[in-house]
Amino acid sequence: MCLTIPGQVVEIDDQKALIKTFNGKRQVNIELLSSVKVGDWLLASTDLAVKKIKVKDAKEILELLRGKKLTDTKNVSSKFKEILKNAQIKNLTKEEIIYLLKTEGQEKEALFSEADAICKENLKDFICLHAIIEFSNHCVNNCLYCGLRSENKTIKRYRMSVSEIVKVASDAVDKIGYKMVVLQSGVDKEYTDEMLVEVIRKIKLKSRCFIFVSVGERSVDCYKKMKKAGASGVLFRFETSNKKLYNSLHPENTLKGGLKNRLTLLREIKKMGYYISSGSMIGLPGQTIGDLAEDILMTKKLGVGMVSMGPFIPCDNTPLKDMEHGDVELSLKMIAVSRLVMPKARIPITTALETLDPLNTRKRGLQGGANSLMFNLTPAEYRRKYKIYPNKFYGRDKDLEDFALYKGKESWEMLEREFKKYL
């Protein structure tokens, strides 16, 4: 589901209107609307006006999406300027990425400003909302950082039935307007390949949408079956490109083959024609800035369509419960640098980041290179039980959902064009 952008009508010519948005002026078709006049505020996709709105509503959404003011670069170093120039003409080196991740003060603000400008230049007003449905908190793995780990006996486990999952997903699409649904769980082998296929097929039969699966390390054959059933994308993080750090977080008795196996599986999944979302965790114990630079380079090398990364948050009743959480500012810099390295990628503001700073990170992220949001639609009776970390952010924004592209064919076609470009 992608946001429409408010614009004020400045000129009308038959079925066309010239509207002014925060990105300048553009012409849109107004044939779907009646009694449009100069001064009205409209919601518009790329070239189609879909709804008239109140001035107050328009200002609220513009405040969230307005681009970051350009930062004065008089006091930044010549090296910083050179790196920004290099980002436009060639691939950044690990050393250049490290420099950007270490920026502070005016250089940090200039980095955010540059990332925002690159995002606007390459993706215009393409800002997407994703509906996440966490359908099971069971997991056979025992990852040291995760609250869902198999040895955690303190959380109340749940599984949604096939019919429950299908209903929640279809309601998200048909009643609210979401076009992209993420089905997420721990690695729960009680859901057989056939059950996952059944879920996907039934959702696709009822509702027109793109389905992402986030079910961890399943077999290559399972992913082939889900693709054939109608799944379009896979959300599957590699978590860290540092082999030693990865192995320290994942006991050998649950994850065979280590990091190499995970990366191999990701590459196999991509060959199947899936839209891939992957990335790393930020602020893991023992992680260095150099590791994070390698993570960005690994994400680019994998050729992902969506960069999925977020700060580490320690969870009670896990071996890492007393560790420090990942840094918000570093997470925002990871978004910005990833935008410089991957100008056309979709980069969401993750739930973990909003958990650490629920008041500011949404706006700051969207002004610093991000262009997607994740909203949790897991039923209330299960939501708090999906405790991968504590105090998880669940804030949906009804205003943003109202501003989403209306339930017409143009909404579907816009996303379909993006998927075809990626594939």
C-alpha positions in Angstrom: 0.0 0.0 0.0 1.6 3.2 -1.1 0.9 6.7 0.2 -0.7 9.3 -2.0 0.7 12.8 -1.5 -1.3 15.9 -0.8 -1.2 18.8 -3.2 -3.0 22.1 -3.6 -4.7 22.9 -6.8 -3.2 26.0 -8.5 -4.7 25.7 -12.0 -7.4 23.7 -13.7 -7.7 22.8 -17.4 -10.7 20.6 -18.2 -9.9 17.2 -16.6 -6.4 18.2 -15.6 -5.2 20.1 -12.6 -1.8 21.6 -11.7 -1.1 20.9 -8.1 1.7 22.1 -5.8 3.3 19.6 -3.4 6.4 19.8 -1.2 8.4 18.5 -4.2 7.2 21.2 -6.6 4.3 21.3 -9.1 2.9 18.6 -11.3 -0.2 17.9 -13.4 -2.7 15.2 -12.4 -5.9 13.8 -13.9 -9.0 14.8 -11.9 -11.6 12.9 -13.8 -12.4 10.7 -10.8 -13.4 13.7 -8.7 -16.3 16.2 -8.9 -16.4 20.0 -8.3 -12.6 20.5 -8.0 -11.6 24.1 -7.8 -8.5 26.1 -7.4 -7.3 26.1 -3.8 -8.6 22.6 -3.0 -6.3 20.0 -1.5 -6.2 16.6 -3.3 -4.5 13.3 -2.7 -2.7 12.2 -5.8 -0.6 9.3 -6.9 2.0 9.8 -9.7 -0.5 11.3 -12.2 -4.0 10.7 -10.8 -6.0 12.6 -8.1 -8.0 10.2 -6.0 -9.6 12.2 -3.2 -10.3 15.7 -1.9 -9.2 16.3 1.7 -9.3 19.0 4.4 -6.5 21.5 4.8 -5.8 20.2 8.3 -5.4 16.7 7.1 -3.1 17.8 4.2 -0.8 19.7 6.6 -0.5 16.8 8.9 0.7 14.4 6.2 3.0 17.0 4.7 4.6 17.7 8.0 5.5 14.0 8.3 6.7 13.6 4.7 8.3 17.0 4.0 11.9 16.6 3.0 14.8 17.6 5.3 16.1 21.1 4.8 19.4 21.2 3.0 22.2 21.4 5.5 24.9 24.1 5.0 28.1 22.3 4.0 30.5 25.1 4.6 31.9 23.6 7.7 32.1 19.9 6.6 35.5 18.4 5.7 36.8 18.1 2.2 36.9 14.3 2.7 33.2 14.2 3.5 32.4 16.2 0.3 34.6 13.9 -1.7 32.8 10.8 -0.3 29.4 12.3 -1.2 30.6 13.0 -4.7 32.0 9.5 -5.0 28.6 8.0 -4.0 27.1 9.6 -7.2 29.6 8.1 -9.6 30.9 4.8 -8.2 30.6 2.2 -5.4 31.7 3.5 -2.0 34.6 1.6 -0.3 34.4 0.1 3.2 36.6 2.9 4.5 34.3 5.6 3.0 31.2 3.9 4.6 33.0 3.7 8.0 33.7 7.5 7.7 30.1 8.2 7.1 28.9 6.0 9.9 31.2 7.9 12.3 29.9 11.4 11.3 28.6 13.7 14.0 27.2 17.2 14.2 26.9 19.1 10.9 28.3 16.3 8.8 25.7 13.8 10.2 22.9 16.3 9.4 24.4 16.8 5.9 24.5 13.0 5.5 20.8 12.8 6.4 20.0 15.7 4.0 21.9 14.0 1.1 20.2 10.7 1.7 16.8 12.4 1.6 17.6 14.2 -1.6 18.8 10.9 -3.2 15.6 9.1 -2.1 13.4 11.9 -3.5 15.4 11.9 -6.8 15.2 8.2 -7.3 11.8 7.2 -5.8 9.9 10.5 -5.9 6.9 10.2 -3.6 6.9 6.4 -3.5 6.3 5.6 0.2 4.9 2.3 1.2 3.1 0.8 4.2 3.5 -2.9 4.9 1.0 -4.9 7.0 2.8 -7.5 9.3 0.9 -10.5 10.7 2.9 -12.4 13.3 1.1 -15.8 13.1 3.2 -17.9 15.5 5.8 -17.3 18.2 7.0 -20.9 18.3 10.6 -21.4 17.1 12.9 -24.4 16.9 15.9 -22.2 17.0 17.7 -21.0 20.1 19.4 -17.8 19.0 20.9 -16.0 22.0 19.3 -12.6 21.4 15.7 -13.6 20.6 12.8 -13.8 23.1 11.2 -16.5 20.9 14.2 -18.9 21.4 13.2 -22.4 22.1 14.7 -22.5 25.6 12.7 -19.5 26.8 10.0 -21.2 28.8 8.5 -17.9 30.2 6.5 -16.7 27.2 3.1 -17.9 26.3 3.2 -19.6 23.0 0.5 -19.3 20.3 -0.3 -20.4 16.8 -2.9 -18.9 14.5 -5.0 -21.3 12.5 -5.0 -21.2 8.7 -8.4 -19.6 8.7 -7.4 -16.9 11.2 -4.3 -15.9 9.2 -6.3 -15.8 5.9 -9.0 -13.6 7.5 -6.6 -11.1 9.1 -4.7 -10.8 5.8 -7.8 -10.5 3.6 -9.3 -7.9 6.0 -6.0 -5.9 5.8 -6.3 -5.8 2.0 -10.0 -5.5 1.4 -11.2 -3.4 4.3 -8.1 -1.2 4.9 -6.4 -1.1 1.5 -3.0 -2.8 2.1 -1.4 -4.3 -0.9 1.6 -5.8 0.7 1.2 -8.3 3.5 4.1 -9.8 5.5 3.4 -13.3 7.1 5.9 -13.6 9.9 6.7 -16.3 12.5 9.5 -18.1 14.2 10.8 -21.2 12.5 7.8 -23.2 13.5 7.9 -26.7 11.9 4.3 -27.4 13.0 3.3 -25.4 10.0 4.2 -27.9 7.3 5.0 -26.8 3.7 1.5 -27.8 2.7 0.0 -25.6 5.4 2.0 -22.5 4.4 1.0 -23.2 0.8 -2.6 -23.4 1.8 -2.4 -20.0 3.6 -0.9 -18.3 0.6 -3.3 -19.8 -1.9 -6.4 -18.9 0.2 -5.3 -15.3 0.7 -4.6 -15.0 -3.0 -7.9 -16.4 -3.9 -9.8 -13.9 -1.7 -7.7 -10.8 -2.1 -5.4 -9.2 -4.6 -2.1 -8.5 -2.8 1.6 -9.1 -2.7 2.5 -11.6 0.0 5.9 -11.6 1.7 6.9 -14.6 3.8 9.2 -14.3 6.8 9.5 -17.8 8.2 13.3 -18.3 8.5 15.4 -21.2 7.4 13.0 -23.5 5.6 14.0 -25.9 2.8 14.7 -24.7 -0.7 11.8 -27.0 -1.7 9.5 -25.2 0.7 10.3 -21.8 -0.7 9.7 -23.2 -4.2 6.3 -24.4 -3.2 5.4 -21.0 -1.6 6.5 -19.2 -4.7 4.3 -21.4 -6.9 1.4 -20.8 -4.5 1.6 -17.0 -5.0 4.2 -15.6 -2.6 6.0 -12.6 -4.1 8.7 -11.8 -1.6 10.8 -13.0 1.3 11.9 -11.1 4.4 15.0 -13.0 5.7 17.8 -11.2 7.4 21.4 -12.4 7.3 21.8 -10.5 10.6 25.6 -9.9 10.4 28.2 -10.5 7.7 30.8 -11.3 10.4 31.0 -15.1 10.5 32.5 -15.3 14.0 29.9 -13.0 15.4 27.1 -14.8 13.6 28.2 -18.2 15.0 28.4 -16.8 18.5 24.8 -15.8 18.4 23.4 -19.0 16.8 24.1 -22.3 18.6 25.2 -25.0 16.2 22.6 -27.4 17.5 19.8 -25.4 15.9 21.3 -23.7 12.9 23.3 -26.0 10.7 25.9 -24.6 8.3 26.2 -21.2 9.9 26.3 -17.9 8.0 27.4 -19.6 4.8 24.3 -21.7 4.7 22.0 -18.7 5.3 23.6 -16.6 2.5 23.4 -19.6 0.2 19.7 -20.0 0.9 19.1 -16.3 0.3 20.8 -16.5 -3.1 18.8 -19.6 -4.0 15.6 -17.9 -3.0 16.5 -14.9 -5.1 17.0 -17.1 -8.2 13.4 -18.3 -7.8 12.2 -14.8 -8.6 11.3 -13.6 -5.1 11.6 -10.0 -4.2 14.2 -10.1 -1.4 14.3 -8.1 1.8 17.4 -8.6 4.0 19.9 -6.9 6.1 21.6 -6.8 9.5 21.1 -6.1 13.2 22.7 -2.9 14.5 24.5 -2.8 17.9 25.0 -6.5 18.5 27.4 -7.3 21.4 30.9 -7.4 19.9 30.0 -5.7 16.6 32.2 -3.0 15.2 31.6 -0.1 12.8 33.7 -2.1 10.3 31.2 -5.0 10.6 28.3 -2.6 9.9 30.1 -1.3 6.8 30.6 -4.9 5.6 26.9 -5.5 6.3 25.9 -2.6 4.0 28.2 -4.0 1.3 26.8 -7.5 1.8 23.2 -6.2 1.5 24.2 -4.5 -1.8 26.0 -7.6 -3.1 22.9 -9.7 -2.4 20.9 -7.4 -4.7 18.0 -7.0 -2.3 14.9 -4.9 -3.3 14.3 -3.9 0.3 16.9 -3.3 3.0 15.7 -4.7 6.3 17.8 -3.7 9.3 17.1 -2.5 12.8 18.8 -2.0 16.2 19.5 -4.9 18.6 17.2 -4.8 21.6 18.0 -7.2 24.5 15.2 -9.4 25.7 14.7 -10.7 29.3 15.1 -14.4 29.8 17.8 -14.6 27.1 21.6 -14.9 27.5 22.0 -11.3 26.2 19.4 -9.7 28.5 21.9 -7.4 30.2 23.5 -6.1 27.1 23.1 -2.5 25.8 20.6 -1.9 23.0 21.6 -0.6 19.6 22.1 3.1 19.1 19.2 5.1 17.5 21.6 7.6 15.9 23.8 4.9 14.4 20.6 3.1 13.1 19.5 6.3 11.4 23.0 6.7 9.9 22.8 3.1 8.6 19.6 4.0 6.8 21.2 7.1 5.3 24.4 5.4 4.1 22.4 2.5 2.7 20.4 5.0 0.7 23.7 6.4 -0.8 24.9 2.9 -1.6 21.5 1.6 -2.9 19.6 4.6 -4.3 16.6 2.7 -5.6 16.1 0.3 -2.7 13.0 0.3 -0.5 14.2 1.1 3.1 11.7 0.7 5.9 11.7 2.2 9.4 11.6 -0.9 11.4 9.5 -1.7 14.5 12.7 -2.1 16.6 13.8 1.4 15.7 10.4 2.9 16.6 10.4 0.9 19.8 13.6 2.8 21.0 12.3 6.2 20.0 8.5 6.1 19.2 8.1 9.9 19.0 10.9 10.9 16.6 12.3 8.1 14.5 9.4 7.9 12.0 9.8 11.4 10.8 13.6 11.5 11.1 13.9 8.2 9.1 11.6 9.5 6.4 13.7 12.6 6.2 17.0 10.6 6.1 16.6 8.1 3.3 13.8 5.7 4.4 10.7 5.3 2.3 8.6 2.6 3.9 6.8 1.9 7.2 5.8 -1.4 8.9 2.4 -1.5 10.7 1.5 -4.5 12.9 -1.9 -6.0 12.2 -1.4 -9.1 14.4 -4.7 -9.6 16.4 -4.6 -8.0 19.8 -4.9 -11.4 21.6 -1.6 -12.5 20.2 0.3 -9.3 19.7 2.1 -9.0 23.1 3.0 -12.7 23.0 5.3 -12.2 19.9 8.0 -11.0 22.3 11.3 -11.0 20.3 12.2 -8.1 22.5 10.3 -6.1 25.3 8.0 -3.1 25.0 7.6 -3.6 21.3 6.1 -0.7 19.4 2.7 -1.4 17.9 1.7 2.1 16.8 -0.5 2.1 13.7 -1.3 5.4 12.3 -4.9 5.6 11.1 -4.3 9.0 9.4 -1.5 7.4 7.3 -3.8 4.5 6.4 -6.5 7.0 5.4 -3.9 8.7 3.1 -3.0 5.5 1.5 -3.7 5.0 -2.2 -7.3 4.2 -2.7 -8.5 0.7 -3.5 -8.4 1.1 -7.3 -6.4 -0.7 -9.9 -3.9 2.1 -10.1 -2.7 1.1 -6.6 -2.0 -2.5 -7.7 -0.4 -1.4 -11.0 2.0 1.0 -9.3 3.4 -1.8 -7.1 3.4 -4.3 -10.0 5.6 -2.0 -12.0 8.1 -1.7 -9.2 8.2 -5.5 -8.8 8.8 -6.0 -12.5 11.7 -3.5 -12.4 13.3 -5.3 -9.6 12.9 -8.8 -11.1 
